[in-house]
Amino acid sequence: MPGYFEEIEIGQVVSLGAAVLAPAAMGAFINAFAPDWDIGRGAPDAMIYAVWDRLDRQAAALWPENKRVAVDALRWARNPPPGELVKGRMTIMGKDQVGAAKGIVIEQHDLIDESGRLVFSCLTRNLYACIPPP
C-alpha cells in the first residue's frame, strides 16, 4: 500500500491478510468474553471485530498512518464456524487533505469468508501523514 496521503488513490483495494478462526481460540474467547454464547452459532460478533482489528493493525504497522479517528457503520453479516478462514480487505472510499502535513482517508473494511461471503464490514476515518518536504 502506498503510505503517504498523496500516494493513496480512491478506489484502491488493499489486502489486510487472513486468519483462521481456530476452534481452540474461539473456545477460549467464548469462555473469557461471551460465556453464554453457543459455539454452534459460530464466532461471536466481538471475536469477529477483534480478528478484523488485528488484521488491520498488522497490515497498517508500517504505514505512515498517524491516528484512527473513527470506526463507523459496523455491520455483522454472519458468524463463521470454528476453523473458517476469513480474509480482510480495505477499499479507499475518499480522502481530504486537512493541512500541510496530514489528510483524512475514508476506508471501507470487509472480512470475507472462504466462500466469498461478507462476514463483517465497517468504515474508518484515519489521519495519514503527507510526504515530508525535502
Backbone torsions as a table, in degrees:
resi	resn	phi	psi	omega
1	MET	NA	127.8	169.8
2	PRO	-58.4	141.1	-171.0
3	GLY	-101.8	-34.0	-177.0
4	TYR	-80.4	153.1	-176.2
5	PHE	-49.0	-46.1	-176.7
6	GLU	-66.4	-23.3	-177.4
7	GLU	-86.7	-13.5	-176.8
8	ILE	-82.3	132.3	-177.5
9	GLU	-114.0	136.3	174.8
10	ILE	-61.4	133.7	-177.7
11	GLY	94.4	-12.6	179.3
12	GLN	-63.3	137.3	178.3
13	VAL	-115.9	132.2	-176.5
14	VAL	-125.0	132.7	174.6
15	SER	-74.4	137.1	175.2
16	LEU	-102.7	3.3	-179.3
17	GLY	95.7	-166.8	-175.9
18	ALA	-142.1	159.2	177.1
19	ALA	-147.6	143.9	173.7
20	VAL	-94.2	132.8	176.7
21	LEU	-82.3	77.7	-174.2
22	ALA	-58.1	133.7	-179.2
23	PRO	-54.9	-41.6	-179.4
24	ALA	-65.4	-41.9	178.9
25	ALA	-65.7	-39.8	179.4
26	MET	-65.0	-43.1	178.0
27	GLY	-61.3	-42.8	179.1
28	ALA	-65.4	-41.3	179.0
29	PHE	-62.6	-45.7	-179.9
30	ILE	-61.8	-45.0	179.7
31	ASN	-60.6	-39.5	-176.1
32	ALA	-81.1	-38.7	-168.5
33	PHE	-122.2	-14.6	-178.6
34	ALA	-144.8	60.9	-172.0
35	PRO	-60.9	-19.5	179.2
36	ASP	-91.5	-1.8	-177.4
37	TRP	-79.4	135.3	176.2
38	ASP	-90.0	119.3	-178.1
39	ILE	-59.5	-20.4	176.3
40	GLY	-65.3	-16.7	177.2
41	ARG	-85.4	-4.8	-178.5
42	GLY	97.0	-164.7	-178.5
43	ALA	-70.5	134.3	176.0
44	PRO	-65.5	154.0	-178.7
45	ASP	-54.6	-41.7	-178.6
46	ALA	-63.0	-35.3	177.7
47	MET	-69.4	-40.0	177.9
48	ILE	-59.7	-44.4	177.5
49	TYR	-61.2	-43.6	-179.4
50	ALA	-63.5	-39.1	177.6
51	VAL	-64.8	-45.9	177.1
52	TRP	-59.1	-45.9	-177.8
53	ASP	-60.4	-42.6	178.9
54	ARG	-63.8	-46.5	179.0
55	LEU	-60.6	-44.1	-179.3
56	ASP	-63.1	-46.0	-178.7
57	ARG	-66.3	-38.0	177.6
58	GLN	-65.8	-43.3	-179.1
59	ALA	-66.2	-36.8	-174.3
60	ALA	-89.5	1.6	-173.6
61	ALA	-56.0	-32.6	-177.1
62	LEU	-104.4	1.6	179.4
63	TRP	-79.8	149.4	178.2
64	PRO	-81.3	48.2	177.5
65	GLU	-80.2	126.5	-178.1
66	ASN	-82.9	-44.5	-173.9
67	LYS	-165.6	140.2	170.2
68	ARG	-84.6	126.9	-177.8
69	VAL	-106.5	-14.1	178.9
70	ALA	-164.1	147.7	167.2
71	VAL	-128.6	116.5	-174.1
72	ASP	-127.7	170.2	171.4
73	ALA	52.4	44.1	177.6
74	LEU	-65.7	136.0	-179.3
75	ARG	-142.7	125.1	175.4
76	TRP	-104.6	120.9	-176.3
77	ALA	-99.2	-30.3	178.6
78	ARG	-161.7	164.8	180.0
79	ASN	-116.2	98.8	-176.1
80	PRO	-63.0	150.1	179.7
81	PRO	-75.1	165.0	175.2
82	PRO	-56.2	140.8	178.7
83	GLY	90.6	-8.9	-178.1
84	GLU	-70.9	142.8	173.6
85	LEU	-93.6	128.9	175.2
86	VAL	-119.1	145.0	-179.6
87	LYS	-119.0	141.3	178.7
88	GLY	-105.4	146.1	174.0
89	ARG	-145.6	153.9	179.7
90	MET	-130.2	133.2	177.7
91	THR	-117.9	130.1	178.4
92	ILE	-77.0	121.4	-176.4
93	MET	-101.6	-28.5	-178.5
94	GLY	-172.7	166.7	178.0
95	LYS	-156.9	153.5	-177.8
96	ASP	-152.8	120.3	178.3
97	GLN	-72.2	135.7	-176.8
98	VAL	-121.1	16.8	178.8
99	GLY	163.7	179.2	-178.2
100	ALA	-70.5	-22.3	-172.5
101	ALA	-111.6	-4.4	-175.8
102	LYS	-156.6	163.4	176.2
103	GLY	-148.4	156.8	177.5
104	ILE	-96.6	134.1	177.8
105	VAL	-119.3	129.0	177.0
106	ILE	-98.1	126.9	-174.0
107	GLU	-127.9	138.5	172.4
108	GLN	-97.4	125.5	179.0
109	HIS	-112.4	138.4	178.2
110	ASP	-134.5	142.2	164.9
111	LEU	-108.8	130.3	-176.6
112	ILE	-120.8	140.8	179.0
113	ASP	-86.0	-178.2	-176.5
114	GLU	-60.9	-26.1	-179.9
115	SER	-91.8	3.7	179.9
116	GLY	84.5	10.9	179.8
117	ARG	-87.6	146.2	177.9
118	LEU	-68.2	132.4	176.2
119	VAL	-105.5	-44.9	-174.6
120	PHE	-153.7	147.0	172.9
121	SER	-147.9	157.2	175.3
122	CYS	-161.3	165.2	173.2
123	LEU	-110.0	141.9	174.7
124	THR	-126.8	156.0	170.0
125	ARG	-124.3	127.5	-176.1
126	ASN	-132.8	146.1	172.0
127	LEU	-88.9	129.1	175.9
128	TYR	-117.4	145.0	177.2
129	ALA	-73.4	145.8	172.3
130	CYS	-84.4	164.0	177.7
131	ILE	-60.6	126.2	-179.3
132	PRO	-63.6	143.3	177.3
133	PRO	-66.3	151.8	-178.1
134	PRO	-67.2	NA	NA
